[in-house]
Amino acid sequence: MTAQAVRMFGTGMLDQMNAGFIPAFATGGGIGESGSQLEVTGPSRIFNANQTAVMLNGGGGNSANLERKVDVLIDVVKQIIGPMKLNSDADSKLFKK
């Protein structure tokens, strides 16, 4: 575990994760622990400068729908980790809209 990860998530969350209190981490799940694994990457896609600019500017459409979806996702994450104490300002900033 890096110092940056500890600063970002705080020792409380990491302690809960190590103790198996966070369901996603309760049974471990390191790479290769449940047998052989294979990572397959498909072909890359290259976008030119104009295409990239369009994507970065919301795809040329209304970004309000995307913002609503991000807000919903933030709310879901808050519900999942709600009982856990956020241990730093960096943690709490992650979940502010």
PAGURO-70740 format. One record per atom (N, C-alpha, C): residue in one letter; atom name; x, y, z. Coordinates in Angstrom, 3 decimals, decimal comma, always signed. Layout:
<numar residuo="A" atomo="CA" xx="X" yy="Y" zz="Z"/>
...
//
This chain:
<numar residuo="M" atomo="N" xx="+0,856" yy="-1,174" zz="+0,000"/>
<numar residuo="M" atomo="CA" xx="+0,000" yy="+0,000" zz="+0,000"/>
<numar residuo="M" atomo="C" xx="+0,898" yy="+1,232" zz="+0,000"/>
<numar residuo="T" atomo="N" xx="+0,619" yy="+2,148" zz="-0,887"/>
<numar residuo="T" atomo="CA" xx="+1,437" yy="+3,356" zz="-0,960"/>
<numar residuo="T" atomo="C" xx="+0,957" yy="+4,380" zz="+0,049"/>
<numar residuo="A" atomo="N" xx="+1,859" yy="+5,296" zz="+0,404"/>
<numar residuo="A" atomo="CA" xx="+1,497" yy="+6,376" zz="+1,331"/>
<numar residuo="A" atomo="C" xx="+0,404" yy="+7,243" zz="+0,735"/>
<numar residuo="Q" atomo="N" xx="+0,443" yy="+7,429" zz="-0,581"/>
<numar residuo="Q" atomo="CA" xx="-0,571" yy="+8,243" zz="-1,236"/>
<numar residuo="Q" atomo="C" xx="-1,957" yy="+7,601" zz="-1,098"/>
<numar residuo="A" atomo="N" xx="-2,023" yy="+6,279" zz="-1,229"/>
<numar residuo="A" atomo="CA" xx="-3,299" yy="+5,585" zz="-1,075"/>
<numar residuo="A" atomo="C" xx="-3,817" yy="+5,726" zz="+0,355"/>
<numar residuo="V" atomo="N" xx="-2,929" yy="+5,634" zz="+1,327"/>
<numar residuo="V" atomo="CA" xx="-3,334" yy="+5,797" zz="+2,724"/>
<numar residuo="V" atomo="C" xx="-3,850" yy="+7,205" zz="+2,955"/>
<numar residuo="R" atomo="N" xx="-3,143" yy="+8,201" zz="+2,404"/>
<numar residuo="R" atomo="CA" xx="-3,611" yy="+9,588" zz="+2,555"/>
<numar residuo="R" atomo="C" xx="-4,960" yy="+9,779" zz="+1,878"/>
<numar residuo="M" atomo="N" xx="-5,141" yy="+9,159" zz="+0,718"/>
<numar residuo="M" atomo="CA" xx="-6,376" yy="+9,355" zz="-0,034"/>
<numar residuo="M" atomo="C" xx="-7,579" yy="+8,711" zz="+0,638"/>
<numar residuo="F" atomo="N" xx="-7,431" yy="+7,453" zz="+1,103"/>
<numar residuo="F" atomo="CA" xx="-8,568" yy="+6,720" zz="+1,642"/>
<numar residuo="F" atomo="C" xx="-8,624" yy="+6,718" zz="+3,159"/>
<numar residuo="G" atomo="N" xx="-7,530" yy="+7,029" zz="+3,831"/>
<numar residuo="G" atomo="CA" xx="-7,514" yy="+7,038" zz="+5,284"/>
<numar residuo="G" atomo="C" xx="-7,346" yy="+5,644" zz="+5,864"/>
<numar residuo="T" atomo="N" xx="-6,804" yy="+5,585" zz="+7,051"/>
<numar residuo="T" atomo="CA" xx="-6,553" yy="+4,287" zz="+7,672"/>
<numar residuo="T" atomo="C" xx="-7,839" yy="+3,580" zz="+8,081"/>
<numar residuo="G" atomo="N" xx="-8,897" yy="+4,347" zz="+8,382"/>
<numar residuo="G" atomo="CA" xx="-10,162" yy="+3,729" zz="+8,794"/>
<numar residuo="G" atomo="C" xx="-10,750" yy="+2,858" zz="+7,707"/>
<numar residuo="M" atomo="N" xx="-10,791" yy="+3,396" zz="+6,495"/>
<numar residuo="M" atomo="CA" xx="-11,340" yy="+2,615" zz="+5,383"/>
<numar residuo="M" atomo="C" xx="-10,470" yy="+1,401" zz="+5,096"/>
<numar residuo="L" atomo="N" xx="-9,152" yy="+1,589" zz="+5,124"/>
<numar residuo="L" atomo="CA" xx="-8,244" yy="+0,475" zz="+4,842"/>
<numar residuo="L" atomo="C" xx="-8,341" yy="-0,593" zz="+5,923"/>
<numar residuo="D" atomo="N" xx="-8,504" yy="-0,173" zz="+7,181"/>
<numar residuo="D" atomo="CA" xx="-8,682" yy="-1,144" zz="+8,263"/>
<numar residuo="D" atomo="C" xx="-9,956" yy="-1,962" zz="+8,049"/>
<numar residuo="Q" atomo="N" xx="-11,051" yy="-1,289" zz="+7,641"/>
<numar residuo="Q" atomo="CA" xx="-12,311" yy="-1,998" zz="+7,394"/>
<numar residuo="Q" atomo="C" xx="-12,163" yy="-2,949" zz="+6,213"/>
<numar residuo="M" atomo="N" xx="-11,444" yy="-2,513" zz="+5,188"/>
<numar residuo="M" atomo="CA" xx="-11,234" yy="-3,360" zz="+4,019"/>
<numar residuo="M" atomo="C" xx="-10,423" yy="-4,594" zz="+4,424"/>
<numar residuo="N" atomo="N" xx="-9,348" yy="-4,400" zz="+5,177"/>
<numar residuo="N" atomo="CA" xx="-8,504" yy="-5,515" zz="+5,608"/>
<numar residuo="N" atomo="C" xx="-9,232" yy="-6,469" zz="+6,540"/>
<numar residuo="A" atomo="N" xx="-10,178" yy="-5,941" zz="+7,318"/>
<numar residuo="A" atomo="CA" xx="-10,932" yy="-6,778" zz="+8,251"/>
<numar residuo="A" atomo="C" xx="-12,071" yy="-7,525" zz="+7,553"/>
<numar residuo="G" atomo="N" xx="-12,293" yy="-7,234" zz="+6,265"/>
<numar residuo="G" atomo="CA" xx="-13,344" yy="-7,920" zz="+5,531"/>
<numar residuo="G" atomo="C" xx="-14,724" yy="-7,339" zz="+5,724"/>
<numar residuo="F" atomo="N" xx="-14,802" yy="-6,073" zz="+6,174"/>
<numar residuo="F" atomo="CA" xx="-16,105" yy="-5,448" zz="+6,403"/>
<numar residuo="F" atomo="C" xx="-16,679" yy="-4,800" zz="+5,158"/>
<numar residuo="I" atomo="N" xx="-15,891" yy="-4,633" zz="+4,126"/>
<numar residuo="I" atomo="CA" xx="-16,381" yy="-4,067" zz="+2,874"/>
<numar residuo="I" atomo="C" xx="-16,612" yy="-5,242" zz="+1,941"/>
<numar residuo="P" atomo="N" xx="-17,855" yy="-5,505" zz="+1,546"/>
<numar residuo="P" atomo="CA" xx="-18,168" yy="-6,730" zz="+0,811"/>
<numar residuo="P" atomo="C" xx="-17,287" yy="-6,990" zz="-0,408"/>
<numar residuo="A" atomo="N" xx="-16,958" yy="-5,962" zz="-1,156"/>
<numar residuo="A" atomo="CA" xx="-16,173" yy="-6,177" zz="-2,372"/>
<numar residuo="A" atomo="C" xx="-14,782" yy="-6,726" zz="-2,075"/>
<numar residuo="F" atomo="N" xx="-14,288" yy="-6,504" zz="-0,848"/>
<numar residuo="F" atomo="CA" xx="-12,946" yy="-6,938" zz="-0,505"/>
<numar residuo="F" atomo="C" xx="-12,939" yy="-8,051" zz="+0,550"/>
<numar residuo="A" atomo="N" xx="-14,105" yy="-8,528" zz="+0,915"/>
<numar residuo="A" atomo="CA" xx="-14,202" yy="-9,470" zz="+2,023"/>
<numar residuo="A" atomo="C" xx="-13,503" yy="-10,791" zz="+1,747"/>
<numar residuo="T" atomo="N" xx="-13,460" yy="-11,212" zz="+0,495"/>
<numar residuo="T" atomo="CA" xx="-12,849" yy="-12,505" zz="+0,187"/>
<numar residuo="T" atomo="C" xx="-11,521" yy="-12,367" zz="-0,530"/>
<numar residuo="G" atomo="N" xx="-10,929" yy="-11,208" zz="-0,470"/>
<numar residuo="G" atomo="CA" xx="-9,645" yy="-11,016" zz="-1,155"/>
<numar residuo="G" atomo="C" xx="-9,869" yy="-10,641" zz="-2,591"/>
<numar residuo="G" atomo="N" xx="-9,329" yy="-11,403" zz="-3,493"/>
<numar residuo="G" atomo="CA" xx="-9,570" yy="-11,128" zz="-4,890"/>
<numar residuo="G" atomo="C" xx="-8,355" yy="-10,655" zz="-5,643"/>
<numar residuo="G" atomo="N" xx="-7,170" yy="-10,984" zz="-5,151"/>
<numar residuo="G" atomo="CA" xx="-5,962" yy="-10,617" zz="-5,863"/>
<numar residuo="G" atomo="C" xx="-5,880" yy="-11,338" zz="-7,197"/>
<numar residuo="I" atomo="N" xx="-5,118" yy="-10,821" zz="-8,085"/>
<numar residuo="I" atomo="CA" xx="-4,988" yy="-11,394" zz="-9,416"/>
<numar residuo="I" atomo="C" xx="-4,390" yy="-12,792" zz="-9,322"/>
<numar residuo="G" atomo="N" xx="-5,022" yy="-13,735" zz="-9,980"/>
<numar residuo="G" atomo="CA" xx="-4,529" yy="-15,099" zz="-10,024"/>
<numar residuo="G" atomo="C" xx="-4,895" yy="-15,954" zz="-8,831"/>
<numar residuo="E" atomo="N" xx="-5,566" yy="-15,387" zz="-7,830"/>
<numar residuo="E" atomo="CA" xx="-5,890" yy="-16,165" zz="-6,637"/>
<numar residuo="E" atomo="C" xx="-6,971" yy="-17,196" zz="-6,882"/>
<numar residuo="S" atomo="N" xx="-7,789" yy="-17,003" zz="-7,910"/>
<numar residuo="S" atomo="CA" xx="-8,858" yy="-17,962" zz="-8,170"/>
<numar residuo="S" atomo="C" xx="-8,581" yy="-18,745" zz="-9,454"/>
<numar residuo="G" atomo="N" xx="-7,330" yy="-18,900" zz="-9,786"/>
<numar residuo="G" atomo="CA" xx="-6,948" yy="-19,632" zz="-10,993"/>
<numar residuo="G" atomo="C" xx="-6,312" yy="-18,706" zz="-12,012"/>
<numar residuo="S" atomo="N" xx="-5,987" yy="-19,275" zz="-13,134"/>
<numar residuo="S" atomo="CA" xx="-5,335" yy="-18,496" zz="-14,178"/>
<numar residuo="S" atomo="C" xx="-6,259" yy="-17,421" zz="-14,707"/>
<numar residuo="Q" atomo="N" xx="-5,674" yy="-16,285" zz="-15,040"/>
<numar residuo="Q" atomo="CA" xx="-6,436" yy="-15,186" zz="-15,595"/>
<numar residuo="Q" atomo="C" xx="-5,715" yy="-14,662" zz="-16,820"/>
<numar residuo="L" atomo="N" xx="-6,482" yy="-14,125" zz="-17,754"/>
<numar residuo="L" atomo="CA" xx="-5,921" yy="-13,620" zz="-18,996"/>
<numar residuo="L" atomo="C" xx="-6,522" yy="-12,256" zz="-19,289"/>
<numar residuo="E" atomo="N" xx="-5,689" yy="-11,277" zz="-19,499"/>
<numar residuo="E" atomo="CA" xx="-6,139" yy="-9,942" zz="-19,869"/>
<numar residuo="E" atomo="C" xx="-6,021" yy="-9,822" zz="-21,377"/>
<numar residuo="V" atomo="N" xx="-7,139" yy="-9,482" zz="-22,041"/>
<numar residuo="V" atomo="CA" xx="-7,145" yy="-9,354" zz="-23,491"/>
<numar residuo="V" atomo="C" xx="-7,566" yy="-7,932" zz="-23,835"/>
<numar residuo="T" atomo="N" xx="-6,699" yy="-7,218" zz="-24,506"/>
<numar residuo="T" atomo="CA" xx="-6,984" yy="-5,847" zz="-24,895"/>
<numar residuo="T" atomo="C" xx="-7,318" yy="-5,824" zz="-26,379"/>
<numar residuo="G" atomo="N" xx="-8,419" yy="-5,192" zz="-26,704"/>
<numar residuo="G" atomo="CA" xx="-8,831" yy="-5,086" zz="-28,106"/>
<numar residuo="G" atomo="C" xx="-8,008" yy="-4,038" zz="-28,840"/>
<numar residuo="P" atomo="N" xx="-8,306" yy="-3,852" zz="-30,099"/>
<numar residuo="P" atomo="CA" xx="-7,563" yy="-2,865" zz="-30,888"/>
<numar residuo="P" atomo="C" xx="-7,815" yy="-1,446" zz="-30,369"/>
<numar residuo="S" atomo="N" xx="-6,815" yy="-0,610" zz="-30,518"/>
<numar residuo="S" atomo="CA" xx="-6,955" yy="+0,767" zz="-30,042"/>
<numar residuo="S" atomo="C" xx="-7,729" yy="+1,602" zz="-31,046"/>
<numar residuo="R" atomo="N" xx="-8,261" yy="+2,707" zz="-30,582"/>
<numar residuo="R" atomo="CA" xx="-8,922" yy="+3,671" zz="-31,454"/>
<numar residuo="R" atomo="C" xx="-8,192" yy="+4,991" zz="-31,303"/>
<numar residuo="I" atomo="N" xx="-7,835" yy="+5,592" zz="-32,385"/>
<numar residuo="I" atomo="CA" xx="-7,121" yy="+6,871" zz="-32,381"/>
<numar residuo="I" atomo="C" xx="-8,080" yy="+7,957" zz="-32,846"/>
<numar residuo="F" atomo="N" xx="-8,177" yy="+9,033" zz="-32,067"/>
<numar residuo="F" atomo="CA" xx="-9,041" yy="+10,154" zz="-32,412"/>
<numar residuo="F" atomo="C" xx="-8,168" yy="+11,353" zz="-32,761"/>
<numar residuo="N" atomo="N" xx="-8,550" yy="+12,089" zz="-33,810"/>
<numar residuo="N" atomo="CA" xx="-7,782" yy="+13,276" zz="-34,172"/>
<numar residuo="N" atomo="C" xx="-8,133" yy="+14,429" zz="-33,230"/>
<numar residuo="A" atomo="N" xx="-7,461" yy="+15,557" zz="-33,410"/>
<numar residuo="A" atomo="CA" xx="-7,628" yy="+16,690" zz="-32,498"/>
<numar residuo="A" atomo="C" xx="-9,064" yy="+17,209" zz="-32,486"/>
<numar residuo="N" atomo="N" xx="-9,701" yy="+17,286" zz="-33,654"/>
<numar residuo="N" atomo="CA" xx="-11,082" yy="+17,789" zz="-33,704"/>
<numar residuo="N" atomo="C" xx="-12,040" yy="+16,848" zz="-32,991"/>
<numar residuo="Q" atomo="N" xx="-11,881" yy="+15,541" zz="-33,203"/>
<numar residuo="Q" atomo="CA" xx="-12,737" yy="+14,573" zz="-32,530"/>
<numar residuo="Q" atomo="C" xx="-12,543" yy="+14,629" zz="-31,015"/>
<numar residuo="T" atomo="N" xx="-11,303" yy="+14,769" zz="-30,603"/>
<numar residuo="T" atomo="CA" xx="-11,008" yy="+14,865" zz="-29,167"/>
<numar residuo="T" atomo="C" xx="-11,635" yy="+16,105" zz="-28,568"/>
<numar residuo="A" atomo="N" xx="-11,539" yy="+17,229" zz="-29,273"/>
<numar residuo="A" atomo="CA" xx="-12,135" yy="+18,480" zz="-28,779"/>
<numar residuo="A" atomo="C" xx="-13,643" yy="+18,339" zz="-28,618"/>
<numar residuo="V" atomo="N" xx="-14,296" yy="+17,681" zz="-29,575"/>
<numar residuo="V" atomo="CA" xx="-15,743" yy="+17,471" zz="-29,478"/>
<numar residuo="V" atomo="C" xx="-16,075" yy="+16,634" zz="-28,246"/>
<numar residuo="M" atomo="N" xx="-15,303" yy="+15,573" zz="-28,009"/>
<numar residuo="M" atomo="CA" xx="-15,540" yy="+14,717" zz="-26,841"/>
<numar residuo="M" atomo="C" xx="-15,335" yy="+15,481" zz="-25,534"/>
<numar residuo="L" atomo="N" xx="-14,289" yy="+16,289" zz="-25,485"/>
<numar residuo="L" atomo="CA" xx="-13,991" yy="+17,031" zz="-24,260"/>
<numar residuo="L" atomo="C" xx="-14,997" yy="+18,137" zz="-23,997"/>
<numar residuo="N" atomo="N" xx="-15,688" yy="+18,564" zz="-25,034"/>
<numar residuo="N" atomo="CA" xx="-16,705" yy="+19,615" zz="-24,877"/>
<numar residuo="N" atomo="C" xx="-18,102" yy="+19,033" zz="-24,763"/>
<numar residuo="G" atomo="N" xx="-18,208" yy="+17,810" zz="-24,322"/>
<numar residuo="G" atomo="CA" xx="-19,511" yy="+17,202" zz="-24,079"/>
<numar residuo="G" atomo="C" xx="-20,098" yy="+16,511" zz="-25,285"/>
<numar residuo="G" atomo="N" xx="-19,296" yy="+16,251" zz="-26,299"/>
<numar residuo="G" atomo="CA" xx="-19,778" yy="+15,527" zz="-27,465"/>
<numar residuo="G" atomo="C" xx="-20,680" yy="+16,340" zz="-28,363"/>
<numar residuo="G" atomo="N" xx="-20,682" yy="+17,645" zz="-28,172"/>
<numar residuo="G" atomo="CA" xx="-21,504" yy="+18,495" zz="-29,019"/>
<numar residuo="G" atomo="C" xx="-22,956" yy="+18,525" zz="-28,606"/>
<numar residuo="G" atomo="N" xx="-23,316" yy="+17,776" zz="-27,595"/>
<numar residuo="G" atomo="CA" xx="-24,708" yy="+17,740" zz="-27,147"/>
<numar residuo="G" atomo="C" xx="-24,860" yy="+18,380" zz="-25,779"/>
<numar residuo="N" atomo="N" xx="-25,962" yy="+18,093" zz="-25,149"/>
<numar residuo="N" atomo="CA" xx="-26,265" yy="+18,644" zz="-23,839"/>
<numar residuo="N" atomo="C" xx="-25,617" yy="+17,766" zz="-22,775"/>
<numar residuo="S" atomo="N" xx="-24,774" yy="+18,345" zz="-21,961"/>
<numar residuo="S" atomo="CA" xx="-24,090" yy="+17,560" zz="-20,936"/>
<numar residuo="S" atomo="C" xx="-24,905" yy="+17,431" zz="-19,654"/>
<numar residuo="A" atomo="N" xx="-26,095" yy="+18,028" zz="-19,616"/>
<numar residuo="A" atomo="CA" xx="-26,921" yy="+17,969" zz="-18,402"/>
<numar residuo="A" atomo="C" xx="-27,276" yy="+16,530" zz="-18,045"/>
<numar residuo="N" atomo="N" xx="-27,562" yy="+15,699" zz="-19,049"/>
<numar residuo="N" atomo="CA" xx="-27,902" yy="+14,298" zz="-18,788"/>
<numar residuo="N" atomo="C" xx="-26,734" yy="+13,573" zz="-18,137"/>
<numar residuo="L" atomo="N" xx="-25,531" yy="+13,806" zz="-18,635"/>
<numar residuo="L" atomo="CA" xx="-24,338" yy="+13,194" zz="-18,048"/>
<numar residuo="L" atomo="C" xx="-24,130" yy="+13,680" zz="-16,622"/>
<numar residuo="E" atomo="N" xx="-24,316" yy="+14,970" zz="-16,387"/>
<numar residuo="E" atomo="CA" xx="-24,165" yy="+15,512" zz="-15,029"/>
<numar residuo="E" atomo="C" xx="-25,154" yy="+14,870" zz="-14,071"/>
<numar residuo="R" atomo="N" xx="-26,399" yy="+14,664" zz="-14,514"/>
<numar residuo="R" atomo="CA" xx="-27,394" yy="+14,000" zz="-13,661"/>
<numar residuo="R" atomo="C" xx="-26,960" yy="+12,580" zz="-13,329"/>
<numar residuo="K" atomo="N" xx="-26,430" yy="+11,869" zz="-14,330"/>
<numar residuo="K" atomo="CA" xx="-25,995" yy="+10,499" zz="-14,090"/>
<numar residuo="K" atomo="C" xx="-24,817" yy="+10,447" zz="-13,125"/>
<numar residuo="V" atomo="N" xx="-23,894" yy="+11,386" zz="-13,250"/>
<numar residuo="V" atomo="CA" xx="-22,762" yy="+11,441" zz="-12,327"/>
<numar residuo="V" atomo="C" xx="-23,261" yy="+11,733" zz="-10,920"/>
<numar residuo="D" atomo="N" xx="-24,221" yy="+12,646" zz="-10,787"/>
<numar residuo="D" atomo="CA" xx="-24,782" yy="+12,949" zz="-9,472"/>
<numar residuo="D" atomo="C" xx="-25,435" yy="+11,718" zz="-8,849"/>
<numar residuo="V" atomo="N" xx="-26,162" yy="+10,943" zz="-9,656"/>
<numar residuo="V" atomo="CA" xx="-26,788" yy="+9,713" zz="-9,160"/>
<numar residuo="V" atomo="C" xx="-25,712" yy="+8,728" zz="-8,718"/>
<numar residuo="L" atomo="N" xx="-24,657" yy="+8,591" zz="-9,510"/>
<numar residuo="L" atomo="CA" xx="-23,572" yy="+7,676" zz="-9,156"/>
<numar residuo="L" atomo="C" xx="-22,908" yy="+8,097" zz="-7,843"/>
<numar residuo="I" atomo="N" xx="-22,680" yy="+9,391" zz="-7,668"/>
<numar residuo="I" atomo="CA" xx="-22,095" yy="+9,884" zz="-6,415"/>
<numar residuo="I" atomo="C" xx="-23,003" yy="+9,532" zz="-5,247"/>
<numar residuo="D" atomo="N" xx="-24,317" yy="+9,704" zz="-5,414"/>
<numar residuo="D" atomo="CA" xx="-25,258" yy="+9,370" zz="-4,340"/>
<numar residuo="D" atomo="C" xx="-25,212" yy="+7,882" zz="-4,001"/>
<numar residuo="V" atomo="N" xx="-25,106" yy="+7,028" zz="-5,010"/>
<numar residuo="V" atomo="CA" xx="-25,027" yy="+5,583" zz="-4,771"/>
<numar residuo="V" atomo="C" xx="-23,757" yy="+5,243" zz="-4,003"/>
<numar residuo="V" atomo="N" xx="-22,636" yy="+5,826" zz="-4,400"/>
<numar residuo="V" atomo="CA" xx="-21,371" yy="+5,568" zz="-3,697"/>
<numar residuo="V" atomo="C" xx="-21,470" yy="+6,044" zz="-2,252"/>
<numar residuo="K" atomo="N" xx="-22,095" yy="+7,191" zz="-2,029"/>
<numar residuo="K" atomo="CA" xx="-22,271" yy="+7,682" zz="-0,653"/>
<numar residuo="K" atomo="C" xx="-23,073" yy="+6,695" zz="+0,186"/>
<numar residuo="Q" atomo="N" xx="-24,107" yy="+6,095" zz="-0,409"/>
<numar residuo="Q" atomo="CA" xx="-24,919" yy="+5,128" zz="+0,325"/>
<numar residuo="Q" atomo="C" xx="-24,108" yy="+3,879" zz="+0,662"/>
<numar residuo="I" atomo="N" xx="-23,241" yy="+3,479" zz="-0,247"/>
<numar residuo="I" atomo="CA" xx="-22,444" yy="+2,277" zz="-0,019"/>
<numar residuo="I" atomo="C" xx="-21,425" yy="+2,503" zz="+1,085"/>
<numar residuo="I" atomo="N" xx="-20,756" yy="+3,647" zz="+1,072"/>
<numar residuo="I" atomo="CA" xx="-19,701" yy="+3,875" zz="+2,061"/>
<numar residuo="I" atomo="C" xx="-20,161" yy="+4,759" zz="+3,207"/>
<numar residuo="G" atomo="N" xx="-21,457" yy="+5,069" zz="+3,238"/>
<numar residuo="G" atomo="CA" xx="-21,999" yy="+5,958" zz="+4,253"/>
<numar residuo="G" atomo="C" xx="-21,566" yy="+5,633" zz="+5,672"/>
<numar residuo="P" atomo="N" xx="-21,620" yy="+4,368" zz="+6,092"/>
<numar residuo="P" atomo="CA" xx="-21,247" yy="+4,052" zz="+7,476"/>
<numar residuo="P" atomo="C" xx="-19,767" yy="+4,239" zz="+7,778"/>
<numar residuo="M" atomo="N" xx="-18,952" yy="+4,300" zz="+6,747"/>
<numar residuo="M" atomo="CA" xx="-17,520" yy="+4,454" zz="+6,973"/>
<numar residuo="M" atomo="C" xx="-17,193" yy="+5,916" zz="+7,219"/>
<numar residuo="K" atomo="N" xx="-16,233" yy="+6,149" zz="+8,062"/>
<numar residuo="K" atomo="CA" xx="-15,814" yy="+7,509" zz="+8,369"/>
<numar residuo="K" atomo="C" xx="-14,765" yy="+7,935" zz="+7,355"/>
<numar residuo="L" atomo="N" xx="-14,978" yy="+9,103" zz="+6,752"/>
<numar residuo="L" atomo="CA" xx="-13,972" yy="+9,653" zz="+5,851"/>
<numar residuo="L" atomo="C" xx="-12,913" yy="+10,325" zz="+6,710"/>
<numar residuo="N" atomo="N" xx="-11,646" yy="+9,972" zz="+6,484"/>
<numar residuo="N" atomo="CA" xx="-10,589" yy="+10,371" zz="+7,390"/>
<numar residuo="N" atomo="C" xx="-9,805" yy="+11,594" zz="+6,980"/>
<numar residuo="S" atomo="N" xx="-10,124" yy="+12,194" zz="+5,871"/>
<numar residuo="S" atomo="CA" xx="-9,354" yy="+13,357" zz="+5,481"/>
<numar residuo="S" atomo="C" xx="-10,189" yy="+14,271" zz="+4,617"/>
<numar residuo="D" atomo="N" xx="-9,700" yy="+15,489" zz="+4,458"/>
<numar residuo="D" atomo="CA" xx="-10,383" yy="+16,428" zz="+3,577"/>
<numar residuo="D" atomo="C" xx="-10,409" yy="+15,903" zz="+2,149"/>
<numar residuo="A" atomo="N" xx="-9,345" yy="+15,200" zz="+1,736"/>
<numar residuo="A" atomo="CA" xx="-9,289" yy="+14,659" zz="+0,372"/>
<numar residuo="A" atomo="C" xx="-10,416" yy="+13,662" zz="+0,166"/>
<numar residuo="D" atomo="N" xx="-10,705" yy="+12,829" zz="+1,181"/>
<numar residuo="D" atomo="CA" xx="-11,791" yy="+11,863" zz="+1,060"/>
<numar residuo="D" atomo="C" xx="-13,121" yy="+12,576" zz="+0,884"/>
<numar residuo="S" atomo="N" xx="-13,398" yy="+13,572" zz="+1,723"/>
<numar residuo="S" atomo="CA" xx="-14,692" yy="+14,219" zz="+1,671"/>
<numar residuo="S" atomo="C" xx="-14,864" yy="+15,024" zz="+0,392"/>
<numar residuo="K" atomo="N" xx="-13,790" yy="+15,546" zz="-0,181"/>
<numar residuo="K" atomo="CA" xx="-13,887" yy="+16,296" zz="-1,426"/>
<numar residuo="K" atomo="C" xx="-14,304" yy="+15,407" zz="-2,583"/>
<numar residuo="L" atomo="N" xx="-14,006" yy="+14,119" zz="-2,521"/>
<numar residuo="L" atomo="CA" xx="-14,374" yy="+13,197" zz="-3,575"/>
<numar residuo="L" atomo="C" xx="-15,874" yy="+13,106" zz="-3,749"/>
<numar residuo="F" atomo="N" xx="-16,629" yy="+13,347" zz="-2,676"/>
<numar residuo="F" atomo="CA" xx="-18,059" yy="+13,101" zz="-2,706"/>
<numar residuo="F" atomo="C" xx="-18,893" yy="+14,364" zz="-2,622"/>
<numar residuo="K" atomo="N" xx="-18,298" yy="+15,506" zz="-2,862"/>
<numar residuo="K" atomo="CA" xx="-19,048" yy="+16,761" zz="-2,892"/>
<numar residuo="K" atomo="C" xx="-19,409" yy="+17,077" zz="-4,324"/>
<numar residuo="K" atomo="N" xx="-20,613" yy="+17,546" zz="-4,522"/>
<numar residuo="K" atomo="CA" xx="-21,081" yy="+17,894" zz="-5,874"/>
<numar residuo="K" atomo="C" xx="-20,747" yy="+19,346" zz="-6,172"/>
//
